[in-house]
Amino acid sequence: MSETCLWLRCETKEFERRAALTPTTAKRLLDAGFNIVVERDEQRIFDDSEYEAVGCKLVENNSWPTAPTTATIIGLKELPESTDPLPHTHIQFAHCYKNQAGWASVLSRFSRGGGTLYDLEFLNDANGRRVAAFGFHAGFAGAAAGALALSSQRKGEKLGHLQPFANENAMVSTVKELLGGSAKGVRALVIGALGRCGRGAVDLFRKIGLAEDDILKWDLDETAKGGPFQEILDVDIFVNCIYLNSSIPAFITRDQIIAAGKQRRLAVVVDVSCDTTNPFNPIPIYNINTTFSEPTVPVDVGPENPRLSVISIDHLPTLLPREASEQFSMDLLPSLLEYGDRRVARVWTDAEKLFQEKSAAAAAVDR
Ligand SMILES: NC(=O)c1ccc[n+]([C@@H]2O[C@H](COP(=O)([O-])OP(=O)(O)OC[C@H]3O[C@@H](n4cnc5c(N)ncnc54)[C@H](O)[C@@H]3O)[C@@H](O)[C@H]2O)c1
């Protein structure tokens, strides 16, 4: 079998510091006989020298368009908009399989160039579960942002611009410090606590010092009775981490918040699920996605009631780029190790079949 080349391209999306391959996973692939080429990238959380040190070949930033077409280009986020045909095979999130804006044009670049797309969102194990996802660190970072917003609110301030943290320890110690050394006494409710994001949120709350009894962990069993839920109003921070796939009663409503008046404890809602514009959104108290520069949006709670803000950032793992990349890339590694056998390895043949189906649908739209 000829040597398989994976070419780690730079990320061009603003603020994106994560990487699909880390020095750790690159080394594992090199040891397994892969050729790993890495584009120099100042934006990436990992230094170029960390890849060089494990034996990767470093090449110029954004040079993948001139890579040999036998190389597979691996990255995370969408490619910059263009109509150029794509002759390579790409592994990445392309966000073009659910009829998103411009989906058919993105796919037509592959068919016109003879390239193939393996979309990371659709690499599934035999049970249909994604082989790699960023959920855990989305929940972890979301809970941290919620705790930071609580600390600002307690000082009568608004949470300012959020910057990515160098690592998890830096995030945990900053949050604890801003809450006076520990978050002991803070009470939080996580819904979707058994999922990836939910487990991450619970982990952060434990690490910043919440007592176990003060972390309420709800999943399907606890919400089966149907909302809205008074329990949400009786915690400081509510983190929503559910995977929404049907119409469910609202978890919390504005009327309920206003009716609670000054008795309400709830100060911050973190909507990790971010089903902001979904008609079934179970948190119909806000209607925009917030950003790192403006992390919170106030809820209209009625005059003289305690403040309530919502965080609804849809790319939370970017706040913890090192650990989020390490975990995602390690989860992806077993599939990458099978990549040399992609003509027969199920995870890759399924992904290619999906790409062919979506490309055919795109061609029908273009006609
Ligand atoms: N904001 C971000 O940056 C970000 C990043 C990654 C994922 N997400 C989103 O977070 C959501 C969760 O992702 P995940 O990977 O954790 O999913 P998951 O499937 O691992 O977990 C979802 C959990 O929600 C529970 N759940 C579903 N409906 C529920 C209900 N009505 N009541 C209580 N629990 C319920 C499920 O039982 C499961 O435990 C998704 O919508 C995903 O798109 C957001």
The ligand as an SDF file (V2000), in Angstrom:
LIG
                    3D

 44 48  0  0  0  0  0  0  0  0999 V2000
  -22.8590   26.0570   21.5010 N   0  0  0  0  0  0  0  0  0  0  0  0
  -21.8920   25.2920   21.0270 C   0  0  0  0  0  0  0  0  0  0  0  0
  -20.7610   25.7410   20.8200 O   0  0  0  0  0  0  0  0  0  0  0  0
  -22.1530   23.8300   20.7600 C   0  0  0  0  0  0  0  0  0  0  0  0
  -21.0800   22.9750   20.4890 C   0  0  0  0  0  0  0  0  0  0  0  0
  -21.3400   21.5990   20.3460 C   0  0  0  0  0  0  0  0  0  0  0  0
  -22.6760   21.1480   20.3990 C   0  0  0  0  0  0  0  0  0  0  0  0
  -23.6820   22.0400   20.5920 N   0  0  0  0  0  0  0  0  0  0  0  0
  -25.1020   21.6110   20.6250 C   0  0  0  0  0  0  0  0  0  0  0  0
  -25.3960   21.0790   21.9060 O   0  0  0  0  0  0  0  0  0  0  0  0
  -26.4970   20.1620   21.7900 C   0  0  0  0  0  0  0  0  0  0  0  0
  -26.1830   18.9010   22.5440 C   0  0  0  0  0  0  0  0  0  0  0  0
  -25.1020   18.2280   21.9170 O   0  0  0  0  0  0  0  0  0  0  0  0
  -24.4620   16.8930   22.5370 P   0  0  0  0  0  0  0  0  0  0  0  0
  -23.3410   16.4930   21.6510 O   0  0  0  0  0  0  0  0  0  0  0  0
  -24.2200   17.0800   23.9820 O   0  0  0  0  0  0  0  0  0  0  0  0
  -25.6910   15.8920   22.3430 O   0  0  0  0  0  0  0  0  0  0  0  0
  -25.8900   14.4900   23.0540 P   0  0  0  0  0  0  0  0  0  0  0  0
  -26.7920   13.7300   22.1590 O   0  0  0  0  0  0  0  0  0  0  0  0
  -24.5700   13.9000   23.4640 O   0  0  0  0  0  0  0  0  0  0  0  0
  -26.6480   14.8580   24.4270 O   0  0  0  0  0  0  0  0  0  0  0  0
  -27.9360   15.4110   24.4640 C   0  0  0  0  0  0  0  0  0  0  0  0
  -28.5880   15.0270   25.7970 C   0  0  0  0  0  0  0  0  0  0  0  0
  -29.8280   15.7190   25.8630 O   0  0  0  0  0  0  0  0  0  0  0  0
  -30.7870   14.8370   26.4160 C   0  0  0  0  0  0  0  0  0  0  0  0
  -32.1080   15.3230   26.0500 N   0  0  0  0  0  0  0  0  0  0  0  0
  -32.6820   15.3900   24.8260 C   0  0  0  0  0  0  0  0  0  0  0  0
  -33.9250   15.9180   24.9070 N   0  0  0  0  0  0  0  0  0  0  0  0
  -34.1370   16.1940   26.2310 C   0  0  0  0  0  0  0  0  0  0  0  0
  -35.2070   16.7360   26.9610 C   0  0  0  0  0  0  0  0  0  0  0  0
  -36.3520   17.1040   26.3440 N   0  0  0  0  0  0  0  0  0  0  0  0
  -35.0850   16.8510   28.3000 N   0  0  0  0  0  0  0  0  0  0  0  0
  -33.9500   16.4840   28.9260 C   0  0  0  0  0  0  0  0  0  0  0  0
  -32.8810   15.9650   28.2880 N   0  0  0  0  0  0  0  0  0  0  0  0
  -32.9720   15.8200   26.9550 C   0  0  0  0  0  0  0  0  0  0  0  0
  -30.4240   13.4910   25.8240 C   0  0  0  0  0  0  0  0  0  0  0  0
  -31.0010   12.4090   26.5570 O   0  0  0  0  0  0  0  0  0  0  0  0
  -28.8990   13.5330   25.9180 C   0  0  0  0  0  0  0  0  0  0  0  0
  -28.4460   13.0440   27.1620 O   0  0  0  0  0  0  0  0  0  0  0  0
  -26.7120   19.9750   20.2940 C   0  0  0  0  0  0  0  0  0  0  0  0
  -27.7980   20.7670   19.9090 O   0  0  0  0  0  0  0  0  0  0  0  0
  -25.4330   20.4920   19.6740 C   0  0  0  0  0  0  0  0  0  0  0  0
  -25.6390   21.0060   18.3660 O   0  0  0  0  0  0  0  0  0  0  0  0
  -23.4470   23.3620   20.7960 C   0  0  0  0  0  0  0  0  0  0  0  0
  1  2  1  0
  2  3  2  0
  2  4  1  0
  4  5  1  0
  4 44  2  0
  5  6  2  0
  6  7  1  0
  7  8  2  0
  8  9  1  0
  8 44  1  0
  9 10  1  0
  9 42  1  0
 10 11  1  0
 11 12  1  0
 11 40  1  0
 12 13  1  0
 13 14  1  0
 14 15  2  0
 14 16  1  0
 14 17  1  0
 17 18  1  0
 18 19  2  0
 18 20  1  0
 18 21  1  0
 21 22  1  0
 22 23  1  0
 23 24  1  0
 23 38  1  0
 24 25  1  0
 25 26  1  0
 25 36  1  0
 26 27  1  0
 26 35  1  0
 27 28  2  0
 28 29  1  0
 29 30  1  0
 29 35  2  0
 30 31  1  0
 30 32  2  0
 32 33  1  0
 33 34  2  0
 34 35  1  0
 36 37  1  0
 36 38  1  0
 38 39  1  0
 40 41  1  0
 40 42  1  0
 42 43  1  0
M  CHG  2   8   1  16  -1
M  END
$$$$
